[in-house]
Structure formats: C-alpha cells, structure tokens
Amino acid sequence: MADLGRVLVFVAIILTVGGLVLILLGRTSLPLGRLPGDIIYRGKNTTIYFPLATSILLSVVLSVLLYVISRFRR
C-alpha cells in the first residue's frame, strides 16, 4: 500500500506542475494552438479543431528534452 501512496503523490505533483505550466503559458503571447499548420473547420453548427503543427512542435521539444535528460542520467 505504501508504494501505491507514493505513486499517487508523484502523479499529483506531476499534474500540479503541468497545470501551472499551462496557466503560465496561457498568459504569454505564444501562438501555441494558432500555428499555421493547425486545422480548423467551422461548420454551420460545429467547430472541429485539430492542432497538427502544435502537436508536432511539442513532440519535437519534449523528445529533445527527454533525450537530454537521459544523457545526463548515464
């Protein structure tokens, strides 16, 4: 049971940090979510939004960040 408690505390910390980062990024003027490759379809009664370019950019940034972290851990 103690291991499960540690995992839950770790997940809560990660979610809190992620939430704070999202709040801080929302206050900046970064165009994430409004990049030229993002697809937006506005119909009569619906709007479909697919952030393709934003997803690719975040994937590349996170991949490089995790690669650098893994290189330091060796």
Secondary structure by P-SEA (a helix, b strand, c coil): caaaaaaaaaaaaaaaaaaaaaaaaaaccccccccccbbbbbcccbbbbbaaaaaaaaaaaaaaaaaaaaaaac
